Amino acid sequence: MYTVWELLAYAYISLSIHMFPEDGELSLGPWEGAPVAADTPVPDMSPSDMLMLIHADKGLQINLLAMLSAVLISIQVLLGSRRRRSGNKIIVYLLQAAYTVSFPVFVYTIGLIQSVEAPKQLDSQLLWAVGLLLLLGSVDGMSAFSRQEVENSKGVQAEHMIKTVLVLWLLVSRSDVSEGGGVLLIYFLLCWVYSILRVAQRMKALRKASSVHGLVRSAKVVADYMQHVYASDDTIHSPMDMAKCKYLVLGEEKDSSPPSKAPCYLSEVGSKGKLVTFDMIWNSKDKLLLSPTPDDDQNKRARVLSPTPDDDQNRCAPAPLKDTCLSFALFKLLKRRFCPGLPIAEEGDPEALKFVLAEGKHAFCLVEVELSFLYDFFYTKYPALFPAAPVALRVLRFVVLLGLFKVLLLDFILEAITYYAKVPAKLLENNTGYSSSHAVNFILFNNILVVFMILSIDILQDVATGYSNWAIVHYVCDYVYLRRRTDSDGDRSKGWWMTAKRWWNRGFGIRRALIKWVAARRAKESAHWWDNKLGQYSLLNSCGYTAHKTNAFSLLTLRLLEKTGEGRKRDKDVILTDKIKEEVLSSLEKSGGRLSVDRSGGLRNMVLQLHWAPFDLSSSTHTVLVWHIATTICADQDQGTDNPDQLGSSRLVATTLSSYCAYLLAFVPDMLPDHSYTATQILDAVILDARERLRTTKTLSERCKKMVQLGKPKPDSNNMVQDKSILILGASLADKLLSRNDRPPWELLAGFWADLVLFLAPSDKADVHADHLATGGEFMTHLWALLTHAGIVHRPDVDAASHA
């Protein structure tokens, strides 16, 4: 009798895939079987001859398509996670093309394999079929391309079902002609089952992110929990005191029961004791999560009123781990914004506003990580990969990868070396009809490359997933939960078992050290999570621009690529500086939660003589354009542009935010309050007006000088019937701003633009923000999330804000 291990070893040794056919039958090519004299030289193949050979030989076609499919999937792996950090259109279009084309190429490849009758390379071609299916399921960094695809998850599921059925049909129909026998067929079926389980993880991630399935269920639990917390005693929860912060981190979905009790019918959370809230993490006494002292916590909040340059260095060592968990808790709160109708319990809470202000600039760091979780939730498989996969799946993965290692090292590389060693090159060429420097080398390279890609993608993505922020949060929560169980009275009898299990999960201290190092490293790199840049656009500078090349290319692609509108030339993006963040936070603090513009009245006093309302916020498009034109003129007329003083810093803030708001209006109008089509029409009209009035000017300086002349009031004109076009209103506003001082009031303008971006940020267009997370992100999305956690969910009354 054979033991189980002996049978497994025999099966592993029997697993063999031949890259070159045996018995000299090396090709499906047109020369197969043709007599070739021993002294007849084989001519070198030209590119045209190679194309003819590929056209005639389906074996080469299958190898080419297999490599193409692997390359397309590799592009998704490499660029899938990068698109949240870059707004580069080349990356977006390349990724979209790879994502769209991979399905038809895969289906055509499987059909081509099926159409070949008893091919001599069937073993390797069957491996390509299951290997490509494995690659498709291994793309952890990209489960969907857009939010629309998330909501249409059944369409994606249908595509994957077609792929898996085609591969199974191929395996069953060709099992009788495979040279590898039953062992090889069993291995292929194991690979097929493993690929199905990987695809099932993607389907699970899509359903969790769908607003009609997992998203609304999880958001409802969080909304009910926060309602219960705010309805309880005020001393239970306080976002200002981290030791009393009851924000949910993990476990609420498994530790909750459906609404059943009248009159509120809220979900009950925490009844099973598996819940982890942020105060549990903050109060943990373990070395991994040692909280700062109460004095340090108070000093941190005191520094908000008088910040010092060393604030970032004064944060405690384990802060990155806690910050990551806090960002994850904020991400769960933010999911409620994607489910209209769910209550935001902390809306209008002064403590929520104080919490954001107390964090200072660090609040933006928390939001950056929070939005990275939101991106992963909508567009990656990470939500379905945690907690860890079941043991059966991990064992199956080990078997599949072990078989691929054997195929790569022994069957392909070793066989190629030994085959070339004992077969003369001339005989090889004469029997195949291929030039040894072309086709045979290509088959060798292609086979090894595809198997290597399957192995490397699976392994590298497993490492990336194991040390992602999702893994950090689950590791910390498991750490806290197991510690609490060990320390509880009811579990002291199992203390040794819980300690052993905890050490096993922590990798005997090695994993803990790596987790801490990864979290600390990421905390220093804000650009890791998004583009960290502000788009810029100047109406006066680009009003004469026409994108002839881009629009011609758009026409050639039948509008597959959108055309660029008239006068819409983007300026170079600028880095989001700390000074801009400080100005925005200062404006938020001065507002006290009631958003408005120019609270001090400094700008209002300068423009009292204008016979129109420059602070009317009823139309955000009008307001942004008028003040943007005025700010552009002021910047051009200002001669003190190089002074590194406070005034120069304010000038930079004002001009940057002005150009950013104009950029949103020109390229991302959906993020602004007005309807995007209305905003686009108004901007088009202003651009045409500018072209007509400024047609004799070429440079920005010339246009600004002409605008100054247009903005000066005419002595003989009636103010009640003067030109009220946006272009002239902006020019007349600039005239008033320049009339009283040697330089424009940059401090007041910086404060105005900070007020305005905050006023524009609150929105119910959550899906618009989610869409732009996949193209580098927008600063307006960060403000939208920041204000949500500050208790500011809706835009204030327009009349009250206009006359504040």
Number of C-alpha atoms within 10 A of each C-alpha: 4 7 8 9 9 11 11 12 12 12 16 17 12 14 21 21 25 18 23 22 16 11 6 12 14 20 22 19 18 14 15 14 13 11 9 14 8 9 7 9 11 14 8 13 16 10 10 9 11 16 12 12 20 18 13 14 15 18 22 20 17 21 22 17 18 24 20 17 25 24 16 22 26 20 19 25 21 15 18 26 19 21 21 24 21 24 21 12 11 10 17 20 12 15 21 16 14 17 18 13 13 18 19 10 16 21 16 13 24 24 15 15 22 21 11 14 10 13 18 22 21 25 25 20 23 24 22 26 25 26 25 26 25 25 23 27 22 26 24 28 21 21 29 23 20 17 20 12 17 23 17 15 20 14 12 16 16 10 12 20 13 12 22 19 12 16 23 17 14 18 22 11 11 18 19 13 14 20 18 17 15 15 16 23 21 15 19 23 17 17 24 23 18 22 24 19 16 24 26 16 22 29 22 19 26 32 21 22 26 22 19 12 13 16 20 20 17 18 22 20 22 27 23 21 23 21 17 17 18 15 10 11 9 9 7 12 19 19 18 19 15 21 19 18 19 21 25 24 25 21 18 23 16 12 16 19 16 13 13 11 10 7 6 11 11 19 19 19 23 18 11 13 13 19 20 22 22 23 21 21 26 21 16 18 13 12 8 17 20 17 22 15 10 12 8 14 15 11 11 18 18 12 14 15 11 7 13 10 7 8 14 10 8 11 14 13 15 17 19 22 23 21 19 24 29 27 24 28 22 25 24 22 23 23 21 22 21 17 18 11 8 15 16 21 17 22 17 17 15 14 16 22 25 19 20 25 21 18 17 22 20 16 19 21 20 25 23 25 26 27 26 21 24 21 20 25 22 29 30 25 27 24 20 20 19 13 13 11 11 8 9 9 14 13 10 16 18 12 17 20 17 14 19 22 15 17 23 21 14 15 19 22 18 13 18 16 11 10 13 12 10 8 11 11 13 16 13 18 19 22 18 23 23 23 19 18 12 14 19 20 13 15 17 16 14 16 21 18 15 24 21 16 18 22 20 13 20 19 14 11 16 14 11 13 19 18 17 15 25 20 19 22 23 18 20 22 22 19 21 22 18 18 18 14 17 20 13 11 10 10 14 13 10 11 18 12 13 18 14 12 12 17 16 12 15 18 11 12 12 10 17 19 13 12 23 17 13 17 21 16 11 16 17 11 10 15 13 17 23 24 24 20 21 23 23 23 26 24 25 23 20 19 22 20 15 15 14 12 11 14 17 13 15 16 14 11 11 10 12 10 14 13 16 16 15 17 24 23 22 17 14 11 16 13 12 17 13 11 14 19 19 14 19 24 21 16 25 23 15 14 15 11 20 17 25 27 25 22 19 13 12 14 20 15 9 16 18 12 9 15 11 13 13 19 18 16 23 15 12 18 24 21 18 22 24 22 24 27 28 28 26 24 28 25 21 15 18 14 11 15 15 8 11 9 10 11 18 16 18 21 25 19 25 27 21 23 24 29 26 25 27 25 22 20 24 23 19 16 20 16 25 21 20 18 12 18 11 12 20 19 11 16 23 18 14 19 22 15 17 21 18 11 15 18 12 11 15 11 11 18 15 13 20 24 15 17 25 21 13 18 21 15 14 11 7 6 10 10 14 9 7 13 13 13 13 22 23 22 24 28 27 24 24 28 22 20 22 20 11 11 9 10 17 23 19 23 17 18 24 26 22 25 28 26 24 24 22 24 24 23 25 26 21 18 16 20 13 15 21 20 18 18 27 25 20 21 28 21 20 21 23 21 21 27 27 25 22 26 25 23 22 26 21 17 18 17 13 16 13 12 20 19 15 15
